Amino acid sequence: MEANEAITLEELRTEMRSVCQSKAEEFHLLGYEHVTADEIWDCVASRYKNAVPALHQLVNDILSLKATVFMNWMTMRIYRGEFE
């Protein structure tokens, strides 16, 4: 991809898959066995709506995501009826 090409959040999802998987595995070690990489991505990406953040900011947000922030996000999804 050239530097001047715009990238979408969906394209970033594919690129960040291994980073999200790593974070999900970290949560598994903390006792949250059912967390998936897709849920990690959805949680972090929900902060941006349709804006596309800088790559370093996105990686930082994924790797620094705290379990409490993630669980609060999941709880809000349940309250809103967004949970599958």
N, C-alpha and C positions, 0 to 999 in steps of 0.2 A: 504494500500500500504506500502510495506517495504521501509526502508530508502535507500537501495541500488538499488531500481528499478528506471529506468529512466522514466520520465514523458514527454509527448509531449505537444506542445502548444495547440493542440486540446483537450487534456485531461484537461489542465488548463482552457480552455474556459468554460468547464462545471463547474469546481470548482469555478471559479471567476464570475459566472453568477449573483449572488446576489450583489456582489460588483459593477459590471458594471451597474446593474439595479439601485442601489442606486445613482450612479453618473449620470445616465440618468435622474432620478427624480430630482436631484439637478439642472441640466440644464433646465428641464421643469420649475422649479421655477424662473429661470433667463430669461424665455421667449423663450427658444429653445424647443418648444413643440414636435417637430418631431424627436428628437434624440432618438435612441434606444440603448439598452444594447449591441446589436451586433455591432453597429457602434462604441461604446466606446471601445469595445474589439478590433475591427479591427484597430482602431487608435493606441491604446497602443501597440498591438502585432506587428504592422508594424515596430516598432523600433528594433525589435529583429530578424527579418528575420527567420532563422531556429534555432537560439540559444534559449535555455530555461533559463530564468533568475531565480534568487533566488525568492522564494515565497514572502518574505518581500519586495523585490524591485518591484515586479509586483503589489502588493497591493498598495504600495506607489505611483507608477506611475499612477494607475487608480484614486486613491483618490485625487491626487494633479494635475490631468489634468485640465488645464485652458480652458475656453470656446474659447478663441482666438486661442490657439494651435489646438483645435479640429476643429474650423471653417477653419483655414488655411489648415489642412489636408483634409477636405471635399472639399475645393476649388481646391486643387491640384488633387484630384480624378476626379473632373469634367473636369478639363483641360486635363487630360490624357484619358478621356473617359471611366473611370472605374466605373462610377456611374450607378446603375441599374435603 
